[in-house]
């Protein structure tokens, strides 16, 4: 799809420029105030809340992770530039550059790249002239992550749904007004798979195969939008052994997902998403994979951790908005038994002895033009076990730990 669209672009190379580009600067200032009742697995100075940490009992029998905390931060203030309106022959071009301030080293806010892509689009395609197509090249939202729940937390639903912005080449073909076919080749950057060397892009680099997404979108006139898609991910967790000898390891997994949205009156919006993931830690899901067998030629076979990540989110109102999400995540164990629990590679943003997790996150937001003020309550509770079996599950001595987060967000858009 993408190659055919690019061929259309090159075929118009002799055409003349029809219109100049238009530029729109946008962004916002955003400040957070956050209170937590316990220590969490979290990033960006704890703004990106992932999961409550498991209990660790000290010699007095007290939980060393049961510590309340408070922080006040002005991170993630954003600046972006949209470019549109430029046409060369029959090809319409647009683009986006988006950045924000982000804490990469734990103490200093630095400017980082969020999105940077160009898009070429063509209208009046097909026999009826009702179809259209586009190709997006650059860093953009992963097709599975682009639809998010209505909350103000920085993690916007992770790890109860895919979360990733990444370099990609994405082709979209719109069939009339109702259907869109999407295919994408994706390469991991900030959100990476894990493995023997921790989180790294090398597993894709030496695997020499891009991540593939294929999906279909339906848009109805009654306010219904639905999506079905599958993510295909193939990597080499090892390309050489400890002695430097090349090995033929490879792991390939398929992760299907579904999304549905209903848009009604008075700002009412209802969304739901679910993904059945095989591995999937490269999309920031709380999962992983491990070694299932060691072959005579020195190569390893791998087995994915299977999991369900899902959320439901709703929003109502315009000036005063009530919104929130309910999330659920469950691990089902590895498809095959592991050789050893020491050869199991789990998303380093969480504990591998997690069994399931629930999040309840109601929000009240006041909108005064471009000014927004929100208060959000986030209860995330995780069930942990003490010992993980060769099936990739911790099922003994199960217990729940819960964090209560109260967050205030002040935001001014421009």
Secondary structure as GFF3:
##gff-version 3
##sequence-region A 1 414
A	DSSP	alpha_helix	2	11	.	.	.	ID=ss1
A	DSSP	beta_strand	17	19	.	.	.	ID=ss2
A	DSSP	beta_strand	22	36	.	.	.	ID=ss3
A	DSSP	beta_strand	40	43	.	.	.	ID=ss4
A	DSSP	beta_strand	48	52	.	.	.	ID=ss5
A	DSSP	beta_strand	69	73	.	.	.	ID=ss6
A	DSSP	beta_strand	78	88	.	.	.	ID=ss7
A	DSSP	beta_strand	91	103	.	.	.	ID=ss8
A	DSSP	beta_strand	109	125	.	.	.	ID=ss9
A	DSSP	beta_strand	131	141	.	.	.	ID=ss10
A	DSSP	beta_strand	165	175	.	.	.	ID=ss11
A	DSSP	beta_strand	179	187	.	.	.	ID=ss12
A	DSSP	alpha_helix	202	205	.	.	.	ID=ss13
A	DSSP	beta_strand	211	219	.	.	.	ID=ss14
A	DSSP	beta_strand	224	235	.	.	.	ID=ss15
A	DSSP	beta_strand	251	263	.	.	.	ID=ss16
A	DSSP	beta_strand	269	278	.	.	.	ID=ss17
A	DSSP	three_ten_helix	281	283	.	.	.	ID=ss18
A	DSSP	beta_strand	288	294	.	.	.	ID=ss19
A	DSSP	beta_strand	300	316	.	.	.	ID=ss20
A	DSSP	beta_strand	320	334	.	.	.	ID=ss21
A	DSSP	three_ten_helix	341	343	.	.	.	ID=ss22
A	DSSP	beta_strand	344	346	.	.	.	ID=ss23
A	DSSP	beta_strand	354	368	.	.	.	ID=ss24
A	DSSP	beta_strand	371	384	.	.	.	ID=ss25
A	DSSP	beta_strand	399	413	.	.	.	ID=ss26
###
